[in-house]
Amino acid sequence: MQNSRDLAVQILARIEAEQAYANIVLDAELRKSSLRDPRDKALVTEIVYGVLRWQKRLDWYLDQVCKKPLQQSSPWLRHILRIGSYQVLMLDKIPPSAAINESVKLAEKYRQKLNLPANMAKGVVNGILRQLHRSLDTLRRPETIPDKVTRLAVQYSYPEWMVKRWVQRLGEQGAETCCRIQNQPPHLMLRVNPFKTSRAALQESLSGYAGKITPLPDPLSGLVIAGAPALAELRWYQEGECTIQNAASMLVSQILDPKPWENILEACAGAGIKTTHIGELMENRGKITAVDIHENKLSRLQENCQRIGISIVQPYRGDMTTFLDLPASHFQNDRGFHRILVDAPCSGLGVLRKHPEAKWTIEESHIHSLQQLQLRLLNRSVPLLHPEHGVLVYSTCTTEPEENEEVITQFLRDHPGFRIESPQKYLPPELHGCITDQGFLRIEPPQEYFDGFFCAKLVKTL
Ligand SMILES: C[S@@+](CC[C@H](N)C(=O)[O-])C[C@H]1O[C@@H](n2cnc3c(N)ncnc32)[C@H](O)[C@@H]1O
């Protein structure tokens, strides 16, 4: 018989070993688990995300009561101790004795994986967690660390290199805001499908199933939902009345501003969250070519198009950085695409609320290699763009300048025939302050409803 903590430890082990996305592993494992009570499923989610968010802070406390540094322990021992310490240190609703006993049971079940003599596994976990609980009042607190980068890194549980960048760019207070806000669970937000419903009608029909429902500011046709059960399992989602999407991500297709009957390319379409938005804005008239390097993402894109009722999308699997031999039928009058969106792969440092595992999987060196990939994707788009007035939009869900301003600056150096267009008219007034002097949208620190995002709109002039 499976229980919540057992499933949580298996999920954490899989995420770490496979460097996988937490939300994908969690959804898949919950779906196939024998857990039926929604409260048990909620506890798995709470523990998995809680441990991923607070891992470094938990390790700081555990290291004070362990004989050797936690980093030298086996992964399974670390996961079990983190699960126990998360409940003891950060969850009020679980009695510490129950949390410790459950961790000891896990140690017994997985004793072969702990790199300890099998007869010691239970005793070690029991001893460490009981010592942690007994010493709560006397353990050193991260708030007392003198160096500000190390302090914020431990206090809010981030890698030091990330905090150092934020402190350098935003100062200590700005970095702390960044750290604090990115540790909050993300709000659930929906984009309303205008083909099937209206925002008011969807709000009305969801009101019996959710807690508070708040409309997003115009021009975003979206809702923020509090206290909803698993929305993807509800009929409104399954029947295509809405798409789950953060408000900042919704801005990107608005800024692209596609018109009915145009010929659009989405160069990194993924599962089609933005492609379907583009299709909605085009009233399902015209043509969208949706390229991605991964076939499985394009399958999800096709499912999303079907769910929402978009029929103008032609998926195309390919690598946008190399020569893309698009069939001629993709071009209107052989003149190229009216608009191209490059929603580039990035380090994702603006969406850590949704992907806390990225704190521990992304390395600073990735930022430089991603920059090279982002530039190649943009460069490859230029010959595909309509030669007069073609529009190229570049977006990322990261806050790091190397992947944002530096990419666009380098791009404009290599391609002077573009001007930057301010996105102001597409934004709710509260985001006007996020337009930079150069005319880019830069959301940093992330805001309550808006993830950390960057977007540049470039219009062809020559
Ligand atoms: C930020 S995600 C796109 C998300 C998507 N636009 C959406 O809104 O759902 C970046 C995508 O780029 C794809 N990608 C990465 N390298 C690529 C390449 N060389 N050519 C085409 N797509 C690529 C990834 O598979 C990923 O789906």
The ligand as an ORCA input file, in Angstrom:
! r2SCAN-3c Opt
* xyz 0 1
  C      10.483     28.212    -23.991
  S      10.110     26.732    -24.773
  C       8.768     27.183    -25.816
  C       7.439     27.238    -25.154
  C       6.310     27.435    -26.134
  N       6.520     28.556    -27.017
  C       4.990     27.631    -25.408
  O       4.573     28.750    -25.193
  O       4.387     26.603    -25.065
  C      11.404     26.550    -25.938
  C      11.202     25.434    -26.938
  O      12.277     25.468    -27.866
  C      12.475     24.145    -28.333
  N      13.794     24.113    -28.983
  C      15.019     24.042    -28.391
  N      15.989     24.057    -29.327
  C      15.373     24.155    -30.530
  C      15.838     24.205    -31.868
  N      17.147     24.163    -32.135
  N      14.938     24.286    -32.874
  C      13.610     24.310    -32.604
  N      13.110     24.259    -31.337
  C      13.977     24.183    -30.327
  C      12.330     23.313    -27.086
  O      11.997     21.988    -27.411
  C      11.200     24.045    -26.357
  O       9.964     23.435    -26.621
*
